[in-house]
Amino acid sequence: MAVLLISALLNTYAGEKEKSPYRFHELTLYAIPSPVEFVWESPAALFNSYVQSYITGMFSRGSYALGHAFIKLTSPMFEEPLYFGMTSTSKREQQEKVLREKVGLAILGIDLEGRMEGNTELVEKLSIHTKRSNTAAVTYRISEAAVRRILEFLEYFDTPNHLDHTPSSHYGGTFWPLYEAEGAGCTAFGMAMLELAGVRIEDLNNWKVEVKIPMSLIGGELNPGNKVRIRDIRRSNSWFEGEGEENVDYIPFWIYEPNLIYHWIREQADYKNDVTSTHYFRASCRKVPRLFADLRDAEVQEEGPVFSQRSDDNPFILHFLHKNGLIGEQAGNAPDPQK
């Protein structure tokens, strides 16, 4: 685990900064697209594009079937850059959920085994994808207070609590890692650190996909008695539309999509465009389209808990909390979603 390294960095002495090659504190978000871009027009289109991406990725070393996002942190407090990412532990677990347990599109938001990635594997993956010219990045120059806040988040996220629960061991598309006890998907993990650094992530809604998953396509423990077969998904040509009761007729789902992040950065970094988005400057180098923003004066919450408590009744999260014995820790007397 990275927790020992992070803990040591939080207690770095000022004198040690002289050993660092860095003059500024900077946070970089890298985005890598999926081998085949996802089509979110309908459940059927999404499933078919995922299958194509998965098959294509099988013949491409170091590929991410879902695309990927991760961060690099540099600071005068560090002697070398730090890379952090979030990934699922096993592709087999995902296959078993869909094929054997027939969870259907619940796979988008249920809890899967996860782990944090570090320097060794991310530097290798970055090298592979940079050579393929399918990496994009945005770098934020941030304050020392922001760096320390990010390190505080990482220390908590990768440390077992008194119930032996470690958030970094849980991967899923519904998690928001700044909520207490929750894990993360790869993009949420990166976006959480951007938020801690003072980035207005509400200005980046064009990185986000939002859909309403029909309850008929939700199976497994989340919707007992409903088994969703592959053909059910392939026959579904639309997301839930019209009137209906949230979390009964459909479950709202949103995610920051690596492909959208990647294409947005490339578009903004293209010198053929007249302007970039507000506060961003073009800073491309070699084969990596890159944007830069100076956030050293951004407001950063320096004190108090890094994590807050979720207040909504998202079925994915309630099931996760109950299953892991965390409901009393975070959600008070929230109802058991299986009853």
C-alpha positions in Angstrom: 0.0 0.0 0.0 1.0 3.6 -0.6 -0.1 4.7 2.8 3.4 4.6 4.4 4.9 6.8 1.7 2.0 9.2 1.9 2.2 9.4 5.7 5.9 10.2 5.4 5.3 12.9 2.9 2.8 14.6 5.1 5.5 14.9 7.8 8.2 16.1 5.4 10.6 18.7 6.9 11.1 21.9 5.1 14.9 21.3 4.8 14.3 18.2 2.7 12.8 20.4 -0.1 16.4 21.3 -1.2 16.7 17.8 -2.6 13.7 18.2 -4.9 14.1 19.0 -8.6 10.7 20.7 -8.6 10.1 24.5 -8.2 6.3 24.3 -8.2 3.4 22.1 -6.9 1.6 20.6 -9.8 -1.2 18.0 -10.3 -1.6 16.4 -13.7 -4.6 14.4 -14.9 -3.9 11.9 -17.7 -6.6 10.4 -19.9 -6.3 7.3 -22.1 -9.2 6.4 -24.4 -10.6 3.0 -24.7 -9.5 0.9 -27.7 -13.0 1.4 -29.2 -14.9 4.5 -28.2 -18.1 3.9 -26.2 -21.5 4.7 -27.6 -23.9 5.9 -24.9 -26.9 6.3 -27.1 -28.6 3.2 -25.6 -27.9 0.2 -23.4 -27.5 -2.0 -26.6 -25.1 0.5 -28.2 -23.0 0.8 -25.0 -22.8 -3.0 -24.6 -21.8 -3.6 -28.2 -19.1 -0.9 -28.2 -17.7 -2.3 -24.9 -17.5 -5.8 -26.4 -15.7 -4.4 -29.4 -13.3 -2.4 -27.1 -12.6 -5.5 -25.0 -11.8 -7.7 -28.0 -9.7 -5.0 -29.6 -7.8 -4.5 -26.4 -6.9 -8.2 -26.1 -4.5 -7.7 -29.0 -3.0 -4.4 -27.7 -0.4 -4.5 -24.9 -1.2 -2.4 -21.9 -4.7 -1.4 -23.1 -7.6 -0.4 -20.9 -10.9 -1.8 -22.2 -12.7 1.0 -20.3 -10.2 3.7 -21.0 -8.3 5.1 -18.0 -7.5 8.2 -16.1 -4.8 8.7 -13.4 -2.8 11.5 -11.8 0.7 12.6 -11.3 1.7 14.8 -8.4 5.0 16.8 -8.3 6.1 19.2 -5.5 9.2 20.7 -4.0 8.4 18.4 -1.1 9.1 15.4 -3.3 12.3 14.1 -4.8 10.4 12.3 -7.6 6.9 12.5 -9.2 4.1 10.4 -7.6 1.6 8.6 -9.8 -1.7 7.3 -8.4 -4.6 5.6 -10.2 -7.6 3.4 -9.3 -8.4 0.2 -11.1 -10.4 -3.0 -10.8 -8.5 -6.1 -9.6 -10.0 -8.7 -11.8 -11.7 -8.8 -15.3 -13.0 -12.3 -14.4 -15.0 -10.8 -11.5 -16.8 -8.5 -14.0 -17.4 -11.3 -16.4 -18.9 -13.6 -13.7 -21.2 -10.8 -12.5 -22.6 -10.3 -16.0 -22.6 -13.9 -17.3 -23.2 -16.0 -14.3 -25.0 -13.8 -11.8 -26.8 -11.9 -14.6 -26.5 -8.5 -12.9 -27.0 -6.7 -16.3 -26.3 -3.0 -16.3 -25.9 -3.1 -12.5 -22.3 -3.7 -13.5 -21.9 0.0 -14.1 -22.4 0.8 -10.4 -21.9 -2.2 -8.1 -19.0 -2.7 -5.8 -16.1 -4.6 -7.4 -12.6 -5.5 -6.0 -10.3 -2.6 -6.6 -6.8 -1.4 -5.9 -4.6 1.7 -6.2 -2.0 1.8 -9.0 1.4 3.4 -8.3 4.5 4.7 -10.0 5.9 1.4 -11.4 2.9 0.3 -13.5 1.6 3.8 -14.4 4.9 5.0 -15.7 5.1 1.9 -17.9 1.5 2.3 -19.1 2.1 6.1 -19.8 5.2 5.2 -21.9 3.2 2.7 -23.9 0.3 5.0 -24.6 2.5 8.0 -25.3 4.3 6.1 -28.0 0.8 5.3 -29.5 -0.1 9.0 -29.4 -3.3 8.2 -27.4 -2.7 10.1 -24.2 -3.9 13.6 -23.2 -3.1 15.6 -20.1 -4.1 18.7 -18.2 -1.8 20.1 -15.6 -2.8 22.4 -12.7 -0.2 24.4 -10.8 -1.5 24.3 -7.2 -0.7 25.5 -3.7 1.3 23.6 -1.1 -2.0 23.5 1.0 -3.7 21.7 -1.9 -0.9 19.1 -2.1 -1.1 18.4 1.6 -4.9 18.1 1.3 -4.5 15.6 -1.5 -2.0 13.6 0.5 -4.4 13.6 3.5 -7.1 12.2 1.2 -4.8 9.5 -0.2 -3.7 8.4 3.3 -7.3 8.0 4.4 -8.4 6.4 1.2 -5.7 3.7 1.4 -5.9 3.0 5.1 -8.1 0.4 6.9 -10.5 2.0 9.4 -11.6 0.5 12.7 -13.8 -1.9 10.9 -10.9 -3.0 8.7 -12.6 -1.3 5.7 -10.2 0.2 3.1 -11.9 2.4 0.5 -9.2 1.8 -2.1 -10.2 -1.9 -2.1 -13.5 -1.0 -3.7 -14.0 -0.1 -7.4 -17.2 1.1 -9.0 -18.8 3.6 -11.3 -21.2 5.1 -8.7 -18.7 5.8 -6.0 -17.5 9.3 -5.2 -14.3 9.0 -3.1 -14.8 12.2 -1.2 -17.8 10.6 0.5 -16.8 8.7 3.6 -16.0 4.9 3.1 -16.7 4.9 -0.6 -14.3 3.5 -3.2 -13.8 5.0 -6.7 -13.7 4.4 -10.4 -10.6 5.7 -12.2 -12.1 9.0 -13.3 -13.8 9.8 -10.0 -10.5 9.1 -8.2 -8.8 11.7 -10.4 -11.6 14.2 -10.3 -11.8 14.0 -6.5 -8.2 15.2 -6.3 -8.9 18.0 -8.8 -11.7 19.2 -6.5 -9.5 19.1 -3.5 -6.9 21.2 -5.4 -9.5 23.9 -6.1 -10.6 23.0 -9.6 -14.2 23.9 -10.3 -15.3 20.5 -11.6 -18.8 21.7 -12.2 -17.3 23.6 -15.1 -16.2 20.2 -16.6 -19.7 18.7 -17.1 -18.8 18.0 -20.7 -16.6 15.3 -19.3 -19.7 13.6 -17.8 -22.2 11.1 -19.1 -25.7 10.9 -17.5 -28.3 8.2 -18.2 -31.3 6.6 -16.5 -30.8 2.8 -16.2 -34.2 1.0 -16.6 -34.8 -1.2 -13.5 -35.6 -4.0 -15.9 -31.9 -4.1 -16.8 -30.7 -4.2 -13.2 -30.2 -7.7 -11.7 -28.2 -9.5 -9.1 -28.4 -8.7 -5.4 -29.4 -5.1 -6.2 -32.7 -6.3 -7.7 -33.4 -9.8 -6.4 -35.3 -12.1 -8.7 -34.4 -10.2 -11.8 -31.9 -12.0 -14.0 -30.7 -9.9 -17.0 -29.4 -11.8 -19.9 -27.1 -10.5 -22.6 -29.9 -10.6 -25.2 -32.0 -8.4 -22.9 -29.4 -5.7 -23.0 -28.8 -6.0 -26.8 -32.5 -5.6 -27.4 -32.8 -2.4 -25.3 -32.5 0.5 -27.7 -33.2 3.3 -25.2 -32.5 4.4 -21.7 -35.4 5.1 -19.4 -37.5 7.9 -20.7 -40.6 9.8 -19.6 -42.2 9.8 -16.2 -41.3 7.3 -13.5 -40.2 6.9 -9.9 -36.5 7.3 -9.3 -34.8 4.2 -7.8 -38.0 2.2 -8.5 -38.5 2.5 -12.3 -35.0 3.5 -13.0 -31.7 4.3 -11.4 -29.9 7.6 -12.4 -26.3 7.0 -13.3 -23.5 9.4 -14.2 -19.8 9.0 -14.7 -16.8 11.1 -15.9 -15.9 9.3 -19.2 -12.2 8.9 -20.1 -13.0 9.2 -23.8 -14.7 12.5 -23.3 -11.9 13.8 -21.2 -9.3 12.7 -23.8 -11.2 14.3 -26.7 -11.9 17.5 -24.8 -8.3 18.0 -24.0 -7.2 17.3 -27.5 -9.7 19.7 -28.9 -8.7 22.5 -26.5 -5.0 21.9 -27.1 -5.4 22.0 -30.9 -3.6 25.1 -32.1 -6.0 25.3 -35.1 -8.7 26.4 -32.6 -8.8 30.1 -31.8 -9.2 29.9 -28.1 -9.2 27.4 -25.3 -11.7 27.2 -22.4 -11.4 29.9 -19.7 -8.3 29.7 -17.5 -6.6 27.0 -19.7 -3.5 27.5 -21.8 -2.0 25.2 -24.4 1.1 23.4 -23.2 1.5 20.3 -25.5 4.8 18.5 -25.6 6.0 15.7 -27.8 3.2 13.3 -28.4 1.0 14.4 -25.5 -1.7 17.1 -26.1 -1.7 19.1 -22.8 -3.4 22.0 -21.2 -2.2 24.1 -18.3 -4.0 26.2 -15.6 -2.6 28.1 -12.7 -4.6 27.5 -9.6 -2.2 28.6 -6.9 -4.7 31.2 -5.7 -7.7 28.9 -5.7 -9.5 28.5 -2.4 -8.6 25.2 -0.7 -10.2 23.9 2.4 -7.2 23.3 4.7 -8.9 22.2 7.9 -11.7 19.8 8.8 -12.5 16.4 7.4 -11.5 15.6 3.9 -14.6 13.4 3.5 -18.3 14.2 3.8 -21.3 11.9 4.2 -23.5 11.1 1.2 -27.1 12.3 1.7 -28.9 10.7 -1.2 -30.5 7.2 -1.3 -28.6 5.8 -4.3 -29.4 2.0 -4.4 -25.9 1.1 -5.5 -24.4 2.9 -2.5 -27.0 1.6 0.0 -26.3 -1.9 -1.1 -22.6 -1.4 -0.8 -22.9 0.1 2.7 -25.1 -2.8 4.0 -23.0 -5.5 2.4 -19.9 -4.2 4.0 -21.4 -3.5 7.4 -21.0 0.3 7.0 -24.5 1.5 7.1 -24.2 2.8 10.7 -21.0 4.5 9.8 -22.3 6.7 7.1 -26.0 6.5 6.3 -27.6 6.4 9.7 -30.9 4.5 9.5 -31.1 4.2 5.8 -33.3 1.4 4.6 -31.9 -1.9 3.4 -32.2 -1.8 -0.4 -32.9 -5.6 -0.5 -36.1 -5.3 1.6 
